[in-house]
């Protein structure tokens, strides 16, 4: 009877997750190219090609920088702003609303806005640099600045989510904790370290996990900003999968990359969940 | 009951009304032939270009062939190749459609296109000797014909008349003259720049940036049988690649952002008097007009052939264009071939002049729109034009590698020699394998 009740849920999971992934694994074992009439079975060859070199290792490195840089930036700025906006600042409601509007924008729109701001000929950032006498910079067009510029844009886009989540948690922290600490003569930093941080730790872990999933998977923002260039300075794994599968029609290779990507993400999420659970047990 | 009978009577009258005109239209009581519906795939999605060009051809074809109805399937250029390929692979291709010159080998090799030798041999419209031979030969794969040319193009150098006059220079005919003119025009502190090329996608980087100078200098990026990279070992190819990179890194006569510059930005700079030179094809006039309707050829800008390469002493340009083919699996092959033949008439090319391609056959050159002196420089350039890269199935990857090599030098500070060695190795040992 219990199994019968589970059947609809299992069927939905099978249809939406297990079947597509199984099909993807099957495709990854074939040399499936859109312009070739037959798809010969090649076993693990597509996976071996990934490990042998090409663009995969460099794109994996870009993906890690992109994800870690974005997470650290979003987390630090998001928590800082959340704590700041807990104070009775004038117009803090309007500031929160304004900040949130950036989070609900589609990635392509954010990309278009920042692409214009980074523009080396007509961009506002270069106008500001020139205004203070600094040399102008082709932010998205240089190999050494393109990825950092993409990360900065993603931080701008992701901070409001952290702000919203951490603010909501902070409002639930009893004021008595802070009053008692003030009576004990605790400084602002000690109150933050010993009251605020422990109280928001779980929400920070949750935000980190969700942001990790969104950032690791992100495609639209980078595509709108740089299309993976210059050279492959901003090509992350999702960009590489798009390039290989959609643009070049190499379905087998793109499928192999997707499976490796899925395994890497699943492993990272497992680590997150494990860390989160062990922290909760400690508390 | 009365009401039901009334409804039945109305329905019968309607049915009779539908059948009777059709019977009346059939000559001498013969039964009307059912209309065949075929699909025509095209990447022309801008409504004005389609209305002025292909739609007119299709309308005339249907008027002359009342038994055929043609449905145009317009697919944006960026997705065109992939969508048509996926449809062909799924067994539901269009009956007839445009084939990019860069993909005909791939599509024919995969068996998606109908072989046309017998049909062309019987045709009284398609005369192989009337076509530009270089472009006709692109349609031949392993000795068999799989498509016929629909339109071709080449690139020329556009010069801003006002900026040239201010700088006191003449339109360049050699690479040295080009550098000299660009230097005299370039005033970056006033945001006026010497020359720019579109580099924000692999096809622009390959055809509009490297390709023109490579063809003018007689170089080869890969060998003719498409098995090996030659860009580093062929001194003419290496010289062309170096020249284009050094415009940015040594001569510094380009606007900022040359690693990832879009054609729209370049056209905007040009019409606003902030860019001295740009490279483009016959479609440029419409684009410039869209930005500034009063920006006129000969008054505001002039066009000359791509400056001659030092190794050959002659001009040259990248050549691209479109072919038309019939797809395997079309249930109406005869009607599809009729449409292909109709598109190949010189009058059809004249109708499609609005689509901004040059005619692929000489018979169309004498027709109305192509007698416009605007086309003269393109007809002068065309005999020295060819696709800059051998048309291998891996062409998208090859083009992307060329774009990456260019970006490595101008955006990453890499040396030209080491980059050329990297590119040749990438081509020979990875992409062409």
Interface residues (C-beta under 8 A of the other chain):
Chain A: X34 X35 X36 X37 X54 X119 X120 X121 X136 X138 X140 X141 X142 X143 X144 X146 X226 X227 X229 X230 X231 X232 X233 X243 X246 X247 X248 X249
Chain B: X82 X85 X86 X89 X103 X106 X107 X109 X110 X111 X191 X200 X201 X255 X256 X257 X258 X259 X260 X265 X269 X393 X396 X397 X400 X403 X404 X407 X408 X411 X412 X413 X430
